[in-house]
Amino acid sequence: MEEIRSSESPPETHSPGTGAANPAVGSSKKGETSMASRMKKDCLAFLVSVQEGFEYVKAFFVGQAKKMTAKSEEEAARADLQASKMQAEAADAAEDVKTRLSKSA
């Protein structure tokens, strides 16, 4: 029994890792590329969303600070409109970037 276990194993008919013998290896490179591209696009979209959130927060605090320092209701109304405008611009910019990202890939 010991002699059988210690004997050499039969030679392999194909080498592992070649595209012809293992079709999954040949197609995995393309899959990895598209997966990496997709992950990159998703990460960029996430970063754009985070940046949009920061712009919203900035607009909120700028608007609140201007409202608190306003000397009249007219200035307070202007501050409120400016904050709304800043938020709309942040949303538009984020939407434009996400549209460009979706068209590029």
N, C-alpha and C positions, 0 to 999 in steps of 0.2 A: 504494500500500500504506500509506503514512504517513497519508493522509487517512482511511482506514477506521479505523485505530487511535485517532486523535485525536477521532473523532466521539463524540457522547454515547451512553451506554448506554441501552437502552430502560427506561422507567419500570417500577417493581416493581408487581405486582398486589396485593400484600399487604405490610403492614409486619411486619418480623420482631419477635417478642416479644409479639404478641397471642395470646391464648389460643385464639381461633377458628381462626386460620391455622396455629398451631403447637400441637398438642394436648399435646406434651411439657411446654410451659411451664406450662400450667394444672395439670397433675398433679404437677409437681416441687415446688410449694410444700407440698403435703400430704406428699410423700416426704421433703422436708427436715425438716419438723416431726417426723414420726415417727422419722426418723434422728437428729435432735437429741435427742429424748426418749429414744430407746434408748441413745444415747451417754451422756447424763446419768445414766440408770439404771445403766448398766454402770460408769461412773466411781464412782458412789456405792457400788455393791457392792464395787468394788475397794478403796475407802477403808475400808469396813467390815472387809474382810478384813485390810488392813494394821493397822488398829486392833486387831483380834483377835490378830494376831501379836504386837503390842507388849504386849498384856495377858498373853499366854502368857509372854513373856520376863520381864515384871515379876513374874509369879507364880513363875517359876523362881528368879529371884534372891532374892526375898523368902523363899522356902522354903529355899534354900541358906544364906542368912544366918542364919535362925532355927535351922537344923540345926547350923550351926557354933558358934553361941553357946548351944546347949542344954546344960543341966547334967546332964540325965538322958536315958535312952532314951525316956521318956514324952514329954518336951518335943520331942524329935526326931521322934517319931511324930506328935505334934500339928502340928508344922511341916510335915511331909510331907502330912498330911491338909488343912491349910489351903492349901497350894500347889495340891493337886489340886482343891480346892473353887474356888479363884480361877480356875483354868483352865476348869473346867466352867461357871462363871458367865460368863466371857468368851465361850465358845462359844455359850451360850444367848442372850446379849445380841446377838451377831452374827447368829445365826439368826433372832431376832425381827425385827431391822432388815431383813434380807434378805427375810423373808416380807412385811413391810409394803411394801417397795419393789416386790415382784412383784405385790402386790394393787393398788397405786396406779396402775400403768401398764397 
